[in-house]
Amino acid sequence: MISYQSTRGSAPALPFTDVLLAGLAPDGGLYCPSEIPSLPDVSTATDYVSFAQRIMWPFVEGTIGQDDFDALVADSYTRFRHDEICPVVELGTDEYLLDLTLGPTLAFKDVALQLVGRLLDFELTRRGQRVTVLGATSGDTGSAAIEALANRSAIDVVILHPEGRVSDVQRKQMTTVTASNVHNVAVAGTFDDCQDLVKAAFGDVAIRDRYRLAAVNSINWARVMAQIVYYVWSARTVAPDGSAVSFSVPTGNFGNILAGWYAKSMGLAVDQLIVASNRNDVLTRYFETGALDAEAVVPSFSPSMDIQVSSNFERLLWEASGRDGQAIQDLIATFRSSGHVEVPSAWNERVFGEFVAGRLSDEGTLNEIERVYSASNVLIDPHTAVGVDVGRSVHAGSNSPLITLATAAPAKFPDAVEKAVGFRPELPDHLADLFERPEKFEKAPNDLAAIADLLSKISG
């Protein structure tokens, strides 16, 4: 059975199901597997569900029965609008899109959160417990979490989003849900502020214990685990002989591309992992300078990437440090207090060999949406456009097939898409009346005491 360790080094190791419910470690760190298993044999897997069951099983084995786990996985993918769940679309010669937008909320977060919601419900029911899921969203995680957890009797859901910094579609996908266990909060601040409030709540033992907080953000290992699957799935689709492929990933909080790194570490043949940033390019600047240097968050056409504190990057640095929890704790403390930290050169040498990076402006984003549509009649959203453009430029000269992760449907960002191609993409039938539905949400300042007060009201 694989145990899970905190990146900060001072929390006890836990089994998978405890990590699932805990989310963030008590010492403020992120849980990571104590060992990275080898990639299971998927040569006889016939569909996405069977890939998922086999690839994730080593991470949960010994904590959930295999029949139960397989049933939860199978049920998680019944609401996707394509038989292949995550189909691969050809854009050009050796250039592909992995379409992760076909779940109920039109974003890649559905692929993991439909499973995480079921895992939480299963484990809480087994234990006879109830939790409050507290999460922050830059746009897509919130709606995907709400969709996965609405009306589940053992869970209250509280989602913080940055007021005025998500698209109208993203906001209304969250705020029009009528389930009594769902609570949306518009915070006066940025996504980083929302994320900091969530981390502060988890770090406050009194708040955490009183409201039995649980997490579905990518700070929860189960999210990353479920995302590993589609890297293997798409690689085998494009290169069934097992030869190397490359991935370009629109990147904000680093969880999605980190799953690609775990897939590679498990044995998947990967040529390049490309970090694609928008104008909020803290990660691209790190790969250029070797330092983390947070700047002010600037709103962009790809708002889910408007982040300067990429939480999941801590997991990678922990691995690069040789799993030195104290060193990670010191480095993160310096970064959070000053907004700047020089990463040790020995760590950088390990990280730089694993990733390449690039950035794209807002103007370039619109140009890329138009270019792809004109060239291939495929409509993409602004985040995916960042991935396609940066991937194509960084990957130039490589012989491996390039797979860009399409992370959101263009209908979630109709204003930007209309600027690029001259028309507004339509929402699918199940969301066609979205703008006619009444909204329900609260507003709060960027203040932990205010969030604690809201949690108190929700708990009764």
N, C-alpha and C positions, 0 to 999 in steps of 0.2 A: 504494500500500500504506500503510495506517495504521500509524504507529509508536505506541509507548506510553511515557509519561513518568511518573516517580515524583513523588508529591505533595511529597516532601522536597527535590527539585530537584538532588541531587548524584549521582544514578545515571544511567548512560547510557541513552538511549532504546533500546527493543528492539522487534522484530517480535512478532506475536501468539504464535507457537509458543514463543518463548523466554520470554515473559511467562507462558504457560500452565504451563511447567515451573518457573519461578522462584517464582511466588506473590507473596511479599513482595519488594520491592526491597532491594538491599544497604544502602541508606541508611536502611532502616526504613520507607520510604514505601509507598504503594499505587500500583500502575500504573493509569493512566487513558489513554484514547485521546487522541492529540495533536490530533485533530479529530473532531467529532461529525458523522457523515454524515447526509444527509437520508434520511427514511424511504423505502425502496424502494416501488415500486408493488406493492400486494398485491390489486389489484382483481380479478385473475383467479385468485388463490389459492383453492383449494377446500377445504382442510382445515388442521388445525393444523400438520402436518409441512411443507406447502408455505409457510405463513406463516413458520415458523421458518427454513427454508432461505433464504428471500429476505431476511428482516430481519437475520439474523446475518451473511450473506455479506460485506457491506462491511467488517466488523471482522476477518475472517480472510483476505480476498482477497490473493493474492500469497504466502501461506505454506503453504496446503494447496490441492490441486487441487479444483476445484468438484465433480467427480464423486465424489471421495472424501468431501468434506465432506457432500454431500447424502446419501450412503449412511450415514454415521455418524449424521446427524440422524434419518433414517428408522428406523434400528435402535434409536435411543434411546427411542422411544415405543411399542415393541411390547409392553411389559409393563404398560401402563395399563389400568384396568378399565372404560374407557368409550371408545367410538369417537371421541369428540370430544377426548379427552385431558384437556382442561380445560373442561368444560361450564359454561355460565352458567345459573344457576337463578333464577327470579323469586321474590322474597320479597313484593313488594307493588307498588303503582303506582310506576314509575320507581325501584324498589329491587331490586337483584340481588346474588347471590353468585357469585363466580368460584370454582368448586370445583377447588382445586389439590391435593386429598387422595387422588387415585385411583391414585397410583403404588405401587410395591411396599412402601414403608415408611409410607404413609398421611400424608405431609406434603409441603408445597410444595417442599421441598429436592430431592425426586426429579426435578422437572421440569428442573432445571438439572444435577444431579449425574449422572443417567443419561447425559447427553451429555458432561459433563466427564470421567467415567471412560473413556469410549470415545476421546475426544480424547487423553487422556494415554497410553492404551495404544497408540494409533495412532502418536503421535509418538515415544514411547520405542522402539517396535519399529523404526520407520524409522531411528532414530539408533543402535540397538543398545545402549541404556543401561538402567539400573535406578535407581529412586528409592525413597525412603521418604516416604510422605505422612504428615505430622504435622498433626493437626487438633485443635481444641477444639470442644466442642459444649455447648450449653445444653439439648440433648435430641434434636433432630431431624436436625441436620447429620450427626452421627456415624453413625446407622443408615443414612441415605441414602448417605453416602460408602462405608460398609462394603458395602452392597448393590451399589453400582456398581463396587467395586474388588476384592471378594473373589475369590480364585483367579486373579487376573491375574499372570502370571509375572514381569513386569518391575516389580512394585510391592509393597512392604510398606506396611501401613496401621497407624498408631499414633494412636488417638483418646483424648484426655483428656476426661473428664466430671467435673463437680463431685459428689463423693460425697454421696449422700442428697438431691440437689437436682434430680433428674430423676424423672419418673414411673416406676412399675414397668414399664409397657409400654415406655417409651422405653429404659430400661436393658436390659431383656431382649432387645429387638430388636438391641442391639449385642452383648451379652455371651454370647448363645447361638449366635452364628455360629462354626462349627467350622473355617473355612478357615485353613490354616496361616500365611497371610500377614497375618492380622488380629490386632491386639493392642489390647486395651482397658485403660485405666488410670483408676481412680477416684482423683481428686486431693482431698486434704483442703483444700477451699476452695470459692470461688464460680466461676461461669463466667468472670468477669473475671480471676480468678487463672489459670484454665486458658488463657485467651486470651493473657494476659501471658507465660506460659511458652512458648507457641508463638512469639510474637513475639520473645522473648528468644533462643530457639533459632535462629530465622532470622537474628537480628542478631549472633549469635556466629559469626564466619567459620569458625572451626575446626570447630564442631559442624555447621554448615550444609554445609560442603564434605565433611567426613568421611562423613556419612551421606546426602549428596545429597538434601537435604530438598526436598519439594514440598508445595504447599498445595491443599486443596479447600474451605477456609472461604471466606466471601465476600470475604476479602482477595484471592482469586484473581479477576482480572477476568473470566475465562470464566464464572464463576457469575453475575455481574451481567448479562453479555451475554445469556445464555440466558433470564434472567428478563424482559428487555425484551419478549420475544415475546408473553407472555400479556397484557400491557397492550394491545397493538395488537389481538390476537385478540379480547379481550373487548369492547373499544371498538367494533370493527367489527360484532360480534355484536349489541350493544345499539343502536348507532347506525350502521347501514350507510350512511347518507347522509354520514357524516364529521362530524356535529355533535359538540359537546363533551360529554364525560362527566366524572364525578368518581370518584375512587378513595379508599376508606378502607382503611388497611393496618395491621394489628397490628404494632407496631414495637419491636424490641429493638436489633439490631446495625445497623440502618438500610440494609442491603443491598437488601432487597426493595423498599422504597419508593424507594430511589435508582434502581433500574431503571425505575420509573415516571417519575422526573425525566428520565432519559436518553431514554425514549420521547417525552416532551413536547418535549425539546430537539431530537429528530430531526424533529419536525413533527406529532406526534399532538395532536389537539385535546383539551386537558384543562382543565377548569374549576378543580377543586380537587384537590390531593393532601393527604390528611388523615392526619396522624401520630397513631396511636391507641396510647396507653401504658397500662400497668397501674400499680400503686402505685410501681414503680421508674421514675419519670417524668422522668429526666434530660433527655430531649429536649423533652417538653412544657414543662418549666420553662425550658429555653433559649428556646423561642418566646415565653414570657411575659416573660423578663428580659433576653435578649440575652447571657447568660453560661452557660458550662458549669460545673456545680457538682455533683460526684459525691458521693453520700451512700452509706451502707451498703446493700448489696443485701439486700432483705427477701423471703423466700420467699412466693410467691403461688400462686393456682390456675392461673396461666398461666406456668409456669416458664421456657419458652423466651424469655420477655421479661424475665427477672430479670437485668438488665444495667444497669450505670452507665457503662460506657465503650463507646460505640457506634462501632466501628472505622470503618465506612464513612462516617460523618459527615465524616471527614477529606477524603474525595473531594469532597464538596459544598463544604466550606470552601475547598479548593484552587481550585475553580472561582470561588467568590465573591471570593477574594483577587486574582483576575486571574492565577492560576497562579503565585503567588509562593512557591516552594518553601522559601526561607529563612524567610519569615514563618510558614509552616505549621509548620516544624520548631521554631521558637521558641515558637509558641502551644501545640503539643502537649507540648513539654518542660515548660512552665509548668503545664499542666493535670495532667500525670502526677506532677509533683513536689509540687504543692500541693492537687490535687483541685478547683481553681477557676481559671477564666480568663475575663476579659472579652473577648468577641469584638469586633473593631473595628466601629464603627457602620456604616461603609461596606459591610462584608461583610454585616452583618445586614440592611441595606436590600435587598440583592439576594436573600438567603435568605428573608426574611419575605414577600416577594412571591410566592414559589413554593409555600409550604406553610401549612397551618393545623394546629392540634394540640389534643388533648384527652386526658383520662385517665378510667379507670374503676376503682373499688375492687373488692375481692374479692366483697363483698356484691352490688354492682351486676352483677358478672360472672355470678353464679348467677341473679340475677333476669332477666338478659337471655337466658340459655340457656332458662329457663322461658318467658319471654314469646314468643320466636321459635317455640318448639315448640308452644305453645298457639295462636299466631296462624296458623302456616303448616304445622304438622306437619313442619318441618325441624329436625333435631337438629344442633346445632353444638357445637364444643369451646370451652373457655374463651378461647383466643386470638382465635378468630373472633368470639366474643361481645363482646370488647373493641372489635374493629373495627366491628361492626354498631352498637353503642350509641353510641360516640363519633362514628361517621360520621353517624348519624341526627341527633344533637344539633348537631354542627358544621355540617352541611349544610342545616339548616333554613332555608327561605327561598330556596334556590337552585333554579333551574329545570332543571338538568342531571340526567340519570339518575345514580344513585349505585351504584357497583359496590364491594362489600366483598370483599376477598380472604379466602377460607376457607383457612386455612393448615395445619390439621391435622384429622384425623378425630376425632370425639368418643370413639371407642374407645381412643385413646391416653391419655385422661384420664378413666377411668371413675369414679374417686372423686368428682371435682368434678361430673361430669355427673349422677351418681346423687344428689348433694346437691340438685341443681337440679330434676330431673324425677322422681326416685323410682325409677329403674331404671338398670341398667348396660348400656351399649351393647355389642354383641357385636363381636368381632374378625372380619374376613373369613376365609374358609376357609383361606387359605394361612398364617394366623397363629393358627388356632384352638387349636393345642396349645402355644402359646408358653410358657405357665407350667409346662409339663411338661418343657421342654428344660433340660438342665444348663447352668450358666453358667461362663464362663471369663474372668477378668479379674485384674489386679493392682492393688494399692493403692500410692499414692506420696504423699509430703508435697508441699507447695507449694514446690518447690525445683528449680531448673534442673539442679543437679548430679545429683539423683536421676533426672530425666528423661534426661539424657545417659547415665547408667549403664544405664538400660533400653534406650536406643537401641544401646548397645554390645553388650548381650547379644543383642538381636534380630539385629544384623548379623553376629554370630558372631565 
